[in-house]
Amino acid sequence: MTLEEIQSRIQTGLPGSKVEILDPYRDGVHIKALVTYSGFNGKSMVEQHRMVYATLKDELKEEIHALGLETRSE
Amino acid sequence: MDGELKSKIEDLIKSKKVFLFMKGTPDAPQCGFSAGIVTVLKQLQVDFGSFNVLSDMKVREGIKEFTNWPTIPQLYINGEFIGGHDITVQMAQSGELSKKIG
């Protein structure tokens, strides 16, 4: 799964979100996603992360080893 | 999830005020994110319990279902799920974590 695919998966699941994917070790495995989304308003950090995880449910089981997350509401 | 596994997980969470499900042990973490939380807790000089999910496949899968959280490490304080690595680090930086631990 490419970084672009991960980005579009999150954006499809959270319509209107801004998503930036970083690959700090350039290994395609330890990925970091910065997600800004109006739907995060009023949600706890745990809820915000759960919403992002939900868009990558199947990928997190196998393909993605480590996904760092930073979420922001708009 | 079967009842035996559920109560095992609940007992672990309740066994210490601060409890961490991690890969490896506090002295020898087996993943960068687990190591990151251990470092945070050690810096705050927190006495915490931990469980190495690599030693038990059932707990490793069960804890994800129990918390509805797909990744490990997972940190609990007073029986409450706090979050994974990123949330813990953010809360440590803002001072919220030490407030929670009290």
Backbone of each chain as nested JSON, in Angstrom:
{
  "chains": [
    {"id": "A", "residues": [
      {"number": 1, "name": "MET", "atoms": {"N": [0.842, -1.193, 0.0], "CA": [0.0, 0.0, 0.0], "C": [0.883, 1.251, 0.0]}},
      {"number": 2, "name": "THR", "atoms": {"N": [0.642, 2.136, -0.959], "CA": [1.475, 3.336, -1.04], "C": [0.975, 4.406, -0.071]}},
      {"number": 3, "name": "LEU", "atoms": {"N": [1.822, 5.375, 0.158], "CA": [1.444, 6.474, 1.052], "C": [0.239, 7.224, 0.488]}},
      {"number": 4, "name": "GLU", "atoms": {"N": [0.19, 7.347, -0.855], "CA": [-0.942, 8.033, -1.493], "C": [-2.242, 7.278, -1.223]}},
      {"number": 5, "name": "GLU", "atoms": {"N": [-2.163, 5.95, -1.251], "CA": [-3.367, 5.149, -0.998], "C": [-3.854, 5.336, 0.436]}},
      {"number": 6, "name": "ILE", "atoms": {"N": [-2.911, 5.387, 1.364], "CA": [-3.29, 5.598, 2.764], "C": [-3.95, 6.966, 2.91]}},
      {"number": 7, "name": "GLN", "atoms": {"N": [-3.339, 7.959, 2.267], "CA": [-3.887, 9.312, 2.33], "C": [-5.311, 9.346, 1.778]}},
      {"number": 8, "name": "SER", "atoms": {"N": [-5.526, 8.709, 0.631], "CA": [-6.858, 8.792, 0.023], "C": [-7.861, 7.967, 0.831]}},
      {"number": 9, "name": "ARG", "atoms": {"N": [-7.419, 6.895, 1.451], "CA": [-8.311, 6.099, 2.301], "C": [-8.82, 6.937, 3.485]}},
      {"number": 10, "name": "ILE", "atoms": {"N": [-7.914, 7.678, 4.104], "CA": [-8.328, 8.515, 5.242], "C": [-9.262, 9.627, 4.76]}},
      {"number": 11, "name": "GLN", "atoms": {"N": [-8.901, 10.239, 3.618], "CA": [-9.733, 11.347, 3.115], "C": [-11.125, 10.89, 2.693]}},
      {"number": 12, "name": "THR", "atoms": {"N": [-11.204, 9.682, 2.161], "CA": [-12.519, 9.142, 1.793], "C": [-13.358, 8.898, 3.038]}},
      {"number": 13, "name": "GLY", "atoms": {"N": [-12.724, 8.375, 4.07], "CA": [-13.449, 8.073, 5.298], "C": [-13.836, 9.312, 6.089]}},
      {"number": 14, "name": "LEU", "atoms": {"N": [-13.014, 10.351, 5.972], "CA": [-13.276, 11.597, 6.701], "C": [-13.377, 12.724, 5.672]}},
      {"number": 15, "name": "PRO", "atoms": {"N": [-14.521, 12.847, 5.02], "CA": [-14.636, 13.772, 3.878], "C": [-14.322, 15.213, 4.268]}},
      {"number": 16, "name": "GLY", "atoms": {"N": [-13.496, 15.85, 3.44], "CA": [-13.141, 17.236, 3.698], "C": [-11.93, 17.392, 4.594]}},
      {"number": 17, "name": "SER", "atoms": {"N": [-11.344, 16.265, 5.023], "CA": [-10.187, 16.368, 5.919], "C": [-8.931, 16.712, 5.122]}},
      {"number": 18, "name": "LYS", "atoms": {"N": [-7.978, 17.334, 5.838], "CA": [-6.656, 17.562, 5.252], "C": [-5.734, 16.498, 5.809]}},
      {"number": 19, "name": "VAL", "atoms": {"N": [-5.071, 15.779, 4.929], "CA": [-4.244, 14.665, 5.386], "C": [-2.839, 14.774, 4.808]}},
      {"number": 20, "name": "GLU", "atoms": {"N": [-1.867, 14.733, 5.689], "CA": [-0.471, 14.737, 5.248], "C": [0.171, 13.464, 5.776]}},
      {"number": 21, "name": "ILE", "atoms": {"N": [0.816, 12.73, 4.883], "CA": [1.456, 11.488, 5.309], "C": [2.971, 11.678, 5.291]}},
      {"number": 22, "name": "LEU", "atoms": {"N": [3.61, 11.337, 6.395], "CA": [5.07, 11.447, 6.478], "C": [5.67, 10.054, 6.642]}},
      {"number": 23, "name": "ASP", "atoms": {"N": [6.836, 9.901, 6.06], "CA": [7.539, 8.617, 6.137], "C": [8.957, 8.922, 6.638]}},
      {"number": 24, "name": "PRO", "atoms": {"N": [9.066, 9.277, 7.927], "CA": [10.327, 9.866, 8.414], "C": [11.548, 8.961, 8.248]}},
      {"number": 25, "name": "TYR", "atoms": {"N": [11.341, 7.641, 8.27], "CA": [12.505, 6.751, 8.112], "C": [12.672, 6.268, 6.673]}},
      {"number": 26, "name": "ARG", "atoms": {"N": [11.776, 6.736, 5.823], "CA": [11.785, 6.332, 4.411], "C": [11.781, 4.821, 4.246]}},
      {"number": 27, "name": "ASP", "atoms": {"N": [10.992, 4.148, 5.097], "CA": [10.897, 2.694, 4.955], "C": [9.486, 2.26, 4.545]}},
      {"number": 28, "name": "GLY", "atoms": {"N": [8.563, 3.221, 4.448], "CA": [7.206, 2.893, 4.053], "C": [6.434, 2.107, 5.088]}},
      {"number": 29, "name": "VAL", "atoms": {"N": [7.012, 1.926, 6.269], "CA": [6.38, 1.089, 7.293], "C": [6.034, 1.879, 8.553]}},
      {"number": 30, "name": "HIS", "atoms": {"N": [6.969, 2.734, 8.95], "CA": [6.715, 3.564, 10.129], "C": [6.208, 4.919, 9.664]}},
      {"number": 31, "name": "ILE", "atoms": {"N": [4.885, 4.974, 9.521], "CA": [4.278, 6.124, 8.864], "C": [3.659, 7.058, 9.878]}},
      {"number": 32, "name": "LYS", "atoms": {"N": [3.675, 8.328, 9.528], "CA": [3.014, 9.295, 10.396], "C": [1.964, 10.055, 9.599]}},
      {"number": 33, "name": "ALA", "atoms": {"N": [0.783, 10.193, 10.148], "CA": [-0.286, 10.914, 9.463], "C": [-0.694, 12.133, 10.279]}},
      {"number": 34, "name": "LEU", "atoms": {"N": [-0.743, 13.274, 9.617], "CA": [-1.254, 14.492, 10.242], "C": [-2.631, 14.746, 9.648]}},
      {"number": 35, "name": "VAL", "atoms": {"N": [-3.644, 14.728, 10.477], "CA": [-5.012, 14.823, 9.97], "C": [-5.738, 15.999, 10.607]}},
      {"number": 36, "name": "THR", "atoms": {"N": [-6.239, 16.89, 9.77], "CA": [-7.06, 18.006, 10.251], "C": [-8.468, 17.814, 9.708]}},
      {"number": 37, "name": "TYR", "atoms": {"N": [-9.445, 17.848, 10.6], "CA": [-10.807, 17.482, 10.184], "C": [-11.824, 18.191, 11.072]}},
      {"number": 38, "name": "SER", "atoms": {"N": [-12.817, 18.816, 10.434], "CA": [-13.827, 19.547, 11.216], "C": [-14.625, 18.593, 12.114]}},
      {"number": 39, "name": "GLY", "atoms": {"N": [-14.773, 17.341, 11.681], "CA": [-15.528, 16.359, 12.473], "C": [-14.863, 16.006, 13.791]}},
      {"number": 40, "name": "PHE", "atoms": {"N": [-13.623, 16.451, 14.007], "CA": [-12.935, 16.188, 15.281], "C": [-13.405, 17.13, 16.386]}},
      {"number": 41, "name": "ASN", "atoms": {"N": [-14.085, 18.195, 16.002], "CA": [-14.511, 19.186, 16.997], "C": [-15.288, 18.546, 18.138]}},
      {"number": 42, "name": "GLY", "atoms": {"N": [-14.889, 18.864, 19.346], "CA": [-15.612, 18.369, 20.512], "C": [-15.321, 16.919, 20.854]}},
      {"number": 43, "name": "LYS", "atoms": {"N": [-14.45, 16.267, 20.078], "CA": [-14.128, 14.861, 20.351], "C": [-12.826, 14.762, 21.142]}},
      {"number": 44, "name": "SER", "atoms": {"N": [-12.734, 13.75, 21.988], "CA": [-11.48, 13.529, 22.72], "C": [-10.412, 13.014, 21.758]}},
      {"number": 45, "name": "MET", "atoms": {"N": [-9.157, 13.058, 22.201], "CA": [-8.073, 12.56, 21.349], "C": [-8.269, 11.088, 20.995]}},
      {"number": 46, "name": "VAL", "atoms": {"N": [-8.731, 10.315, 21.994], "CA": [-8.961, 8.891, 21.736], "C": [-10.024, 8.716, 20.649]}},
      {"number": 47, "name": "GLU", "atoms": {"N": [-11.091, 9.492, 20.733], "CA": [-12.149, 9.386, 19.717], "C": [-11.631, 9.82, 18.343]}},
      {"number": 48, "name": "GLN", "atoms": {"N": [-10.823, 10.876, 18.316], "CA": [-10.275, 11.358, 17.043], "C": [-9.399, 10.288, 16.389]}},
      {"number": 49, "name": "HIS", "atoms": {"N": [-8.544, 9.664, 17.208], "CA": [-7.671, 8.622, 16.657], "C": [-8.488, 7.415, 16.2]}},
      {"number": 50, "name": "ARG", "atoms": {"N": [-9.531, 7.079, 16.983], "CA": [-10.382, 5.947, 16.58], "C": [-11.021, 6.201, 15.222]}},
      {"number": 51, "name": "MET", "atoms": {"N": [-11.419, 7.462, 14.978], "CA": [-12.059, 7.793, 13.692], "C": [-11.085, 7.58, 12.536]}},
      {"number": 52, "name": "VAL", "atoms": {"N": [-9.816, 7.942, 12.746], "CA": [-8.821, 7.727, 11.691], "C": [-8.548, 6.236, 11.518]}},
      {"number": 53, "name": "TYR", "atoms": {"N": [-8.374, 5.541, 12.646], "CA": [-8.119, 4.096, 12.574], "C": [-9.235, 3.373, 11.821]}},
      {"number": 54, "name": "ALA", "atoms": {"N": [-10.483, 3.837, 12.028], "CA": [-11.625, 3.161, 11.407], "C": [-11.546, 3.194, 9.883]}},
      {"number": 55, "name": "THR", "atoms": {"N": [-10.907, 4.228, 9.341], "CA": [-10.794, 4.305, 7.878], "C": [-9.729, 3.34, 7.341]}},
      {"number": 56, "name": "LEU", "atoms": {"N": [-8.906, 2.822, 8.238], "CA": [-7.802, 1.93, 7.827], "C": [-7.888, 0.583, 8.524]}},
      {"number": 57, "name": "LYS", "atoms": {"N": [-9.111, 0.179, 8.82], "CA": [-9.347, -1.009, 9.632], "C": [-8.548, -2.241, 9.156]}},
      {"number": 58, "name": "ASP", "atoms": {"N": [-8.708, -2.577, 7.887], "CA": [-8.082, -3.804, 7.395], "C": [-6.573, -3.639, 7.238]}},
      {"number": 59, "name": "GLU", "atoms": {"N": [-6.168, -2.445, 6.799], "CA": [-4.736, -2.206, 6.583], "C": [-3.948, -2.317, 7.892]}},
      {"number": 60, "name": "LEU", "atoms": {"N": [-4.567, -1.869, 8.995], "CA": [-3.843, -1.876, 10.262], "C": [-3.612, -3.296, 10.76]}},
      {"number": 61, "name": "LYS", "atoms": {"N": [-4.454, -4.222, 10.295], "CA": [-4.259, -5.607, 10.742], "C": [-2.995, -6.189, 10.163]}},
      {"number": 62, "name": "GLU", "atoms": {"N": [-2.675, -5.822, 8.921], "CA": [-1.549, -6.497, 8.291], "C": [-0.474, -5.574, 7.744]}},
      {"number": 63, "name": "GLU", "atoms": {"N": [-0.888, -4.659, 6.855], "CA": [0.14, -3.971, 6.073], "C": [0.873, -2.872, 6.819]}},
      {"number": 64, "name": "ILE", "atoms": {"N": [0.137, -2.158, 7.664], "CA": [0.773, -1.023, 8.328], "C": [1.277, -1.47, 9.69]}},
      {"number": 65, "name": "HIS", "atoms": {"N": [2.562, -1.385, 9.876], "CA": [3.125, -1.826, 11.145], "C": [2.929, -0.773, 12.222]}},
      {"number": 66, "name": "ALA", "atoms": {"N": [3.22, 0.447, 11.883], "CA": [3.154, 1.5, 12.889], "C": [2.638, 2.775, 12.244]}},
      {"number": 67, "name": "LEU", "atoms": {"N": [1.566, 3.285, 12.788], "CA": [1.001, 4.522, 12.264], "C": [1.002, 5.563, 13.376]}},
      {"number": 68, "name": "GLY", "atoms": {"N": [1.874, 6.54, 13.243], "CA": [1.855, 7.641, 14.189], "C": [0.734, 8.596, 13.78]}},
      {"number": 69, "name": "LEU", "atoms": {"N": [0.085, 9.172, 14.753], "CA": [-1.056, 10.036, 14.418], "C": [-0.965, 11.356, 15.152]}},
      {"number": 70, "name": "GLU", "atoms": {"N": [-1.285, 12.406, 14.429], "CA": [-1.452, 13.703, 15.056], "C": [-2.74, 14.258, 14.483]}},
      {"number": 71, "name": "THR", "atoms": {"N": [-3.722, 14.508, 15.324], "CA": [-5.015, 14.969, 14.818], "C": [-5.297, 16.373, 15.327]}},
      {"number": 72, "name": "ARG", "atoms": {"N": [-5.961, 17.15, 14.479], "CA": [-6.357, 18.513, 14.853], "C": [-7.764, 18.767, 14.361]}},
      {"number": 73, "name": "SER", "atoms": {"N": [-8.537, 19.464, 15.165], "CA": [-9.845, 19.878, 14.673], "C": [-9.689, 21.222, 13.976]}},
      {"number": 74, "name": "GLU", "atoms": {"N": [-10.673, 21.6, 13.204], "CA": [-10.573, 22.858, 12.456], "C": [-11.192, 24.003, 13.243]}}
    ]},
    {"id": "B", "residues": [
      {"number": 1, "name": "MET", "atoms": {"N": [-15.489, -12.158, 22.433], "CA": [-14.357, -12.504, 23.301], "C": [-14.848, -13.377, 24.457]}},
      {"number": 2, "name": "ASP", "atoms": {"N": [-14.113, -14.452, 24.776], "CA": [-14.613, -15.319, 25.849], "C": [-14.396, -14.673, 27.225]}},
      {"number": 3, "name": "GLY", "atoms": {"N": [-15.254, -15.102, 28.144], "CA": [-15.301, -14.465, 29.463], "C": [-13.997, -14.57, 30.232]}},
      {"number": 4, "name": "GLU", "atoms": {"N": [-13.311, -15.695, 30.042], "CA": [-12.055, -15.904, 30.768], "C": [-10.99, -14.887, 30.347]}},
      {"number": 5, "name": "LEU", "atoms": {"N": [-10.913, -14.673, 29.041], "CA": [-9.94, -13.705, 28.519], "C": [-10.304, -12.288, 28.967]}},
      {"number": 6, "name": "LYS", "atoms": {"N": [-11.597, -11.992, 28.911], "CA": [-12.062, -10.667, 29.306], "C": [-11.705, -10.39, 30.765]}},
      {"number": 7, "name": "SER", "atoms": {"N": [-11.958, -11.375, 31.654], "CA": [-11.652, -11.089, 33.063], "C": [-10.149, -11.054, 33.303]}},
      {"number": 8, "name": "LYS", "atoms": {"N": [-9.378, -11.814, 32.507], "CA": [-7.919, -11.724, 32.637], "C": [-7.448, -10.303, 32.307]}},
      {"number": 9, "name": "ILE", "atoms": {"N": [-7.975, -9.754, 31.222], "CA": [-7.608, -8.391, 30.819], "C": [-8.059, -7.382, 31.879]}},
      {"number": 10, "name": "GLU", "atoms": {"N": [-9.281, -7.543, 32.363], "CA": [-9.785, -6.617, 33.383], "C": [-8.938, -6.681, 34.657]}},
      {"number": 11, "name": "ASP", "atoms": {"N": [-8.553, -7.899, 35.048], "CA": [-7.721, -8.048, 36.249], "C": [-6.371, -7.356, 36.075]}},
      {"number": 12, "name": "LEU", "atoms": {"N": [-5.796, -7.502, 34.877], "CA": [-4.505, -6.85, 34.604], "C": [-4.65, -5.332, 34.729]}},
      {"number": 13, "name": "ILE", "atoms": {"N": [-5.677, -4.792, 34.104], "CA": [-5.879, -3.333, 34.106], "C": [-6.054, -2.81, 35.532]}},
      {"number": 14, "name": "LYS", "atoms": {"N": [-6.735, -3.625, 36.359], "CA": [-7.004, -3.186, 37.73], "C": [-5.826, -3.442, 38.681]}},
      {"number": 15, "name": "SER", "atoms": {"N": [-4.831, -4.203, 38.205], "CA": [-3.771, -4.643, 39.117], "C": [-2.846, -3.505, 39.555]}},
      {"number": 16, "name": "LYS", "atoms": {"N": [-2.828, -2.418, 38.809], "CA": [-1.978, -1.266, 39.148], "C": [-2.7, 0.009, 38.737]}},
      {"number": 17, "name": "LYS", "atoms": {"N": [-2.386, 1.086, 39.413], "CA": [-2.978, 2.377, 39.054], "C": [-2.634, 2.752, 37.612]}},
      {"number": 18, "name": "VAL", "atoms": {"N": [-1.382, 2.515, 37.23], "CA": [-0.941, 2.786, 35.858], "C": [-0.522, 1.463, 35.238]}},
      {"number": 19, "name": "PHE", "atoms": {"N": [-1.154, 1.095, 34.137], "CA": [-0.869, -0.206, 33.537], "C": [-0.672, -0.076, 32.035]}},
      {"number": 20, "name": "LEU", "atoms": {"N": [0.359, -0.752, 31.549], "CA": [0.722, -0.637, 30.134], "C": [0.747, -2.006, 29.451]}},
      {"number": 21, "name": "PHE", "atoms": {"N": [-0.031, -2.138, 28.379], "CA": [0.112, -3.296, 27.491], "C": [1.129, -2.908, 26.44]}},
      {"number": 22, "name": "MET", "atoms": {"N": [2.191, -3.688, 26.337], "CA": [3.288, -3.291, 25.455], "C": [3.898, -4.497, 24.763]}},
      {"number": 23, "name": "LYS", "atoms": {"N": [4.764, -4.213, 23.769], "CA": [5.542, -5.262, 23.139], "C": [6.9, -5.278, 23.808]}},
      {"number": 24, "name": "GLY", "atoms": {"N": [7.211, -6.415, 24.466], "CA": [8.449, -6.512, 25.22], "C": [8.216, -6.12, 26.672]}},
      {"number": 25, "name": "THR", "atoms": {"N": [9.313, -5.86, 27.369], "CA": [9.236, -5.493, 28.785], "C": [9.81, -4.085, 28.96]}},
      {"number": 26, "name": "PRO", "atoms": {"N": [9.516, -3.446, 30.105], "CA": [10.053, -2.083, 30.302], "C": [11.573, -2.023, 30.14]}},
      {"number": 27, "name": "ASP", "atoms": {"N": [12.283, -3.072, 30.521], "CA": [13.74, -3.06, 30.376], "C": [14.196, -3.426, 28.974]}},
      {"number": 28, "name": "ALA", "atoms": {"N": [13.329, -4.107, 28.226], "CA": [13.689, -4.501, 26.864], "C": [12.47, -4.395, 25.945]}},
      {"number": 29, "name": "PRO", "atoms": {"N": [12.075, -3.162, 25.624], "CA": [10.926, -2.985, 24.736], "C": [11.245, -3.527, 23.339]}},
      {"number": 30, "name": "GLN", "atoms": {"N": [10.229, -4.099, 22.687], "CA": [10.448, -4.701, 21.373], "C": [9.86, -3.869, 20.249]}},
      {"number": 31, "name": "CYS", "atoms": {"N": [9.454, -2.657, 20.547], "CA": [8.938, -1.788, 19.481], "C": [9.153, -0.343, 19.904]}},
      {"number": 32, "name": "GLY", "atoms": {"N": [9.336, 0.508, 18.926], "CA": [9.672, 1.9, 19.203], "C": [8.59, 2.636, 19.985]}},
      {"number": 33, "name": "PHE", "atoms": {"N": [7.344, 2.346, 19.671], "CA": [6.248, 3.032, 20.357], "C": [6.144, 2.578, 21.813]}},
      {"number": 34, "name": "SER", "atoms": {"N": [6.344, 1.281, 22.04], "CA": [6.334, 0.782, 23.423], "C": [7.474, 1.427, 24.203]}},
      {"number": 35, "name": "ALA", "atoms": {"N": [8.649, 1.478, 23.586], "CA": [9.804, 2.109, 24.231], "C": [9.509, 3.568, 24.561]}},
      {"number": 36, "name": "GLY", "atoms": {"N": [8.786, 4.238, 23.661], "CA": [8.472, 5.645, 23.864], "C": [7.619, 5.878, 25.102]}},
      {"number": 37, "name": "ILE", "atoms": {"N": [6.608, 5.045, 25.299], "CA": [5.751, 5.221, 26.485], "C": [6.535, 4.895, 27.752]}},
      {"number": 38, "name": "VAL", "atoms": {"N": [7.343, 3.841, 27.715], "CA": [8.15, 3.481, 28.885], "C": [9.047, 4.658, 29.274]}},
      {"number": 39, "name": "THR", "atoms": {"N": [9.658, 5.296, 28.289], "CA": [10.527, 6.443, 28.562], "C": [9.752, 7.56, 29.248]}},
      {"number": 40, "name": "VAL", "atoms": {"N": [8.551, 7.84, 28.734], "CA": [7.717, 8.886, 29.332], "C": [7.398, 8.55, 30.792]}},
      {"number": 41, "name": "LEU", "atoms": {"N": [6.98, 7.316, 31.042], "CA": [6.601, 6.928, 32.408], "C": [7.806, 6.956, 33.343]}},
      {"number": 42, "name": "LYS", "atoms": {"N": [8.965, 6.54, 32.827], "CA": [10.172, 6.558, 33.663], "C": [10.593, 7.983, 33.987]}},
      {"number": 43, "name": "GLN", "atoms": {"N": [10.438, 8.881, 33.0], "CA": [10.783, 10.284, 33.244], "C": [9.898, 10.887, 34.328]}},
      {"number": 44, "name": "LEU", "atoms": {"N": [8.639, 10.454, 34.348], "CA": [7.713, 10.956, 35.369], "C": [7.846, 10.185, 36.674]}},
      {"number": 45, "name": "GLN", "atoms": {"N": [8.752, 9.217, 36.673], "CA": [9.005, 8.365, 37.848], "C": [7.725, 7.693, 38.337]}},
      {"number": 46, "name": "VAL", "atoms": {"N": [7.005, 7.145, 37.395], "CA": [5.746, 6.471, 37.701], "C": [6.008, 4.985, 37.953]}},
      {"number": 47, "name": "ASP", "atoms": {"N": [5.396, 4.473, 39.008], "CA": [5.418, 3.043, 39.268], "C": [4.282, 2.423, 38.446]}},
      {"number": 48, "name": "PHE", "atoms": {"N": [4.62, 1.601, 37.452], "CA": [3.564, 1.058, 36.592], "C": [3.712, -0.439, 36.388]}},
      {"number": 49, "name": "GLY", "atoms": {"N": [2.572, -1.076, 36.132], "CA": [2.575, -2.486, 35.781], "C": [2.572, -2.622, 34.273]}},
      {"number": 50, "name": "SER", "atoms": {"N": [3.033, -3.777, 33.776], "CA": [3.012, -3.95, 32.329], "C": [2.783, -5.409, 31.962]}},
      {"number": 51, "name": "PHE", "atoms": {"N": [2.299, -5.599, 30.758], "CA": [2.119, -6.946, 30.228], "C": [2.716, -6.999, 28.834]}},
      {"number": 52, "name": "ASN", "atoms": {"N": [3.525, -8.03, 28.599], "CA": [4.16, -8.203, 27.3], "C": [3.23, -9.006, 26.384]}},
      {"number": 53, "name": "VAL", "atoms": {"N": [2.596, -8.32, 25.442], "CA": [1.621, -9.01, 24.586], "C": [2.286, -10.026, 23.653]}},
      {"number": 54, "name": "LEU", "atoms": {"N": [3.599, -9.905, 23.46], "CA": [4.283, -10.869, 22.597], "C": [4.362, -12.245, 23.268]}},
      {"number": 55, "name": "SER", "atoms": {"N": [4.113, -12.265, 24.573], "CA": [4.177, -13.542, 25.295], "C": [2.828, -14.256, 25.277]}},
      {"number": 56, "name": "ASP", "atoms": {"N": [1.799, -13.63, 24.763], "CA": [0.461, -14.215, 24.834], "C": [-0.398, -13.715, 23.667]}},
      {"number": 57, "name": "MET", "atoms": {"N": [-0.504, -14.553, 22.66], "CA": [-1.258, -14.21, 21.446], "C": [-2.705, -13.821, 21.759]}},
      {"number": 58, "name": "LYS", "atoms": {"N": [-3.31, -14.523, 22.736], "CA": [-4.723, -14.269, 23.052], "C": [-4.918, -12.867, 23.607]}},
      {"number": 59, "name": "VAL", "atoms": {"N": [-4.043, -12.477, 24.517], "CA": [-4.132, -11.129, 25.091], "C": [-3.801, -10.098, 24.014]}},
      {"number": 60, "name": "ARG", "atoms": {"N": [-2.841, -10.434, 23.165], "CA": [-2.428, -9.5, 22.106], "C": [-3.61, -9.139, 21.205]}},
      {"number": 61, "name": "GLU", "atoms": {"N": [-4.388, -10.124, 20.806], "CA": [-5.549, -9.849, 19.972], "C": [-6.727, -9.351, 20.813]}},
      {"number": 62, "name": "GLY", "atoms": {"N": [-6.869, -9.93, 22.007], "CA": [-8.011, -9.604, 22.856], "C": [-8.039, -8.157, 23.306]}},
      {"number": 63, "name": "ILE", "atoms": {"N": [-6.871, -7.602, 23.606], "CA": [-6.842, -6.226, 24.126], "C": [-7.295, -5.229, 23.055]}},
      {"number": 64, "name": "LYS", "atoms": {"N": [-7.018, -5.561, 21.788], "CA": [-7.453, -4.666, 20.698], "C": [-8.969, -4.627, 20.629]}},
      {"number": 65, "name": "GLU", "atoms": {"N": [-9.576, -5.793, 20.797], "CA": [-11.036, -5.886, 20.753], "C": [-11.637, -5.243, 22.004]}},
      {"number": 66, "name": "PHE", "atoms": {"N": [-11.027, -5.531, 23.148], "CA": [-11.525, -5.03, 24.441], "C": [-11.643, -3.507, 24.429]}},
      {"number": 67, "name": "THR", "atoms": {"N": [-10.613, -2.852, 23.896], "CA": [-10.552, -1.391, 23.925], "C": [-11.107, -0.761, 22.653]}},
      {"number": 68, "name": "ASN", "atoms": {"N": [-11.337, -1.599, 21.632], "CA": [-11.668, -1.078, 20.31], "C": [-10.582, -0.104, 19.856]}},
      {"number": 69, "name": "TRP", "atoms": {"N": [-9.36, -0.601, 19.895], "CA": [-8.166, 0.189, 19.543], "C": [-7.214, -0.767, 18.832]}},
      {"number": 70, "name": "PRO", "atoms": {"N": [-6.821, -0.456, 17.596], "CA": [-6.168, -1.488, 16.777], "C": [-4.688, -1.705, 17.032]}},
      {"number": 71, "name": "THR", "atoms": {"N": [-4.084, -0.878, 17.875], "CA": [-2.631, -0.989, 18.0], "C": [-2.196, -1.131, 19.457]}},
      {"number": 72, "name": "ILE", "atoms": {"N": [-0.982, -1.572, 19.631], "CA": [-0.341, -1.71, 20.942], "C": [0.95, -0.924, 20.849]}},
      {"number": 73, "name": "PRO", "atoms": {"N": [1.359, -0.182, 21.821], "CA": [0.988, -0.129, 23.245], "C": [-0.361, 0.549, 23.539]}},
      {"number": 74, "name": "GLN", "atoms": {"N": [-0.888, 0.207, 24.719], "CA": [-2.101, 0.841, 25.247], "C": [-1.889, 1.132, 26.73]}},
      {"number": 75, "name": "LEU", "atoms": {"N": [-2.176, 2.375, 27.098], "CA": [-1.944, 2.794, 28.484], "C": [-3.268, 3.007, 29.226]}},
      {"number": 76, "name": "TYR", "atoms": {"N": [-3.322, 2.518, 30.46], "CA": [-4.498, 2.691, 31.323], "C": [-4.093, 3.386, 32.616]}},
      {"number": 77, "name": "ILE", "atoms": {"N": [-4.941, 4.312, 33.081], "CA": [-4.733, 4.931, 34.395], "C": [-6.041, 4.815, 35.166]}},
      {"number": 78, "name": "ASN", "atoms": {"N": [-5.953, 4.289, 36.367], "CA": [-7.154, 4.035, 37.173], "C": [-8.232, 3.286, 36.386]}},
      {"number": 79, "name": "GLY", "atoms": {"N": [-7.802, 2.313, 35.609], "CA": [-8.753, 1.5, 34.859], "C": [-9.293, 2.154, 33.605]}},
      {"number": 80, "name": "GLU", "atoms": {"N": [-8.891, 3.405, 33.345], "CA": [-9.406, 4.117, 32.172], "C": [-8.391, 4.07, 31.033]}},
      {"number": 81, "name": "PHE", "atoms": {"N": [-8.869, 3.78, 29.827], "CA": [-7.986, 3.776, 28.665], "C": [-7.569, 5.207, 28.33]}},
      {"number": 82, "name": "ILE", "atoms": {"N": [-6.273, 5.448, 28.284], "CA": [-5.753, 6.792, 28.023], "C": [-5.442, 6.977, 26.545]}},
      {"number": 83, "name": "GLY", "atoms": {"N": [-4.814, 5.963, 25.951], "CA": [-4.485, 6.077, 24.535], "C": [-3.257, 5.26, 24.196]}},
      {"number": 84, "name": "GLY", "atoms": {"N": [-2.791, 5.45, 22.966], "CA": [-1.57, 4.805, 22.514], "C": [-0.389, 5.741, 22.691]}},
      {"number": 85, "name": "HIS", "atoms": {"N": [0.656, 5.494, 21.91], "CA": [1.897, 6.24, 22.047], "C": [1.73, 7.75, 21.839]}},
      {"number": 86, "name": "ASP", "atoms": {"N": [1.073, 8.127, 20.745], "CA": [1.032, 9.55, 20.391], "C": [0.251, 10.371, 21.41]}},
      {"number": 87, "name": "ILE", "atoms": {"N": [-0.888, 9.821, 21.854], "CA": [-1.71, 10.538, 22.835], "C": [-0.943, 10.665, 24.157]}},
      {"number": 88, "name": "THR", "atoms": {"N": [-0.293, 9.579, 24.565], "CA": [0.462, 9.607, 25.821], "C": [1.566, 10.659, 25.778]}},
      {"number": 89, "name": "VAL", "atoms": {"N": [2.302, 10.692, 24.672], "CA": [3.402, 11.655, 24.553], "C": [2.861, 13.091, 24.556]}},
      {"number": 90, "name": "GLN", "atoms": {"N": [1.764, 13.292, 23.819], "CA": [1.16, 14.637, 23.785], "C": [0.693, 15.062, 25.177]}},
      {"number": 91, "name": "MET", "atoms": {"N": [0.067, 14.123, 25.901], "CA": [-0.431, 14.45, 27.237], "C": [0.706, 14.686, 28.22]}},
      {"number": 92, "name": "ALA", "atoms": {"N": [1.825, 13.983, 28.01], "CA": [2.984, 14.193, 28.874], "C": [3.543, 15.592, 28.652]}},
      {"number": 93, "name": "GLN", "atoms": {"N": [3.589, 16.001, 27.385], "CA": [4.139, 17.325, 27.062], "C": [3.277, 18.448, 27.612]}},
      {"number": 94, "name": "SER", "atoms": {"N": [1.96, 18.236, 27.632], "CA": [1.063, 19.294, 28.109], "C": [0.907, 19.279, 29.631]}},
      {"number": 95, "name": "GLY", "atoms": {"N": [1.46, 18.248, 30.276], "CA": [1.344, 18.158, 31.726], "C": [0.079, 17.449, 32.188]}},
      {"number": 96, "name": "GLU", "atoms": {"N": [-0.771, 17.11, 31.22], "CA": [-2.046, 16.47, 31.547], "C": [-1.839, 15.067, 32.138]}},
      {"number": 97, "name": "LEU", "atoms": {"N": [-0.8, 14.406, 31.663], "CA": [-0.581, 13.024, 32.096], "C": [-0.252, 12.95, 33.585]}},
      {"number": 98, "name": "SER", "atoms": {"N": [0.664, 13.808, 34.036], "CA": [1.014, 13.747, 35.457], "C": [-0.164, 14.163, 36.323]}},
      {"number": 99, "name": "LYS", "atoms": {"N": [-1.027, 15.043, 35.786], "CA": [-2.231, 15.427, 36.526], "C": [-3.141, 14.208, 36.69]}},
      {"number": 100, "name": "LYS", "atoms": {"N": [-3.28, 13.45, 35.62], "CA": [-4.136, 12.266, 35.627], "C": [-3.63, 11.23, 36.624]}},
      {"number": 101, "name": "ILE", "atoms": {"N": [-2.301, 11.084, 36.666], "CA": [-1.723, 10.084, 37.564], "C": [-1.852, 10.551, 39.015]}},
      {"number": 102, "name": "GLY", "atoms": {"N": [-1.745, 11.875, 39.202], "CA": [-2.014, 12.455, 40.505], "C": [-0.882, 12.342, 41.502]}}
    ]}
  ]
}
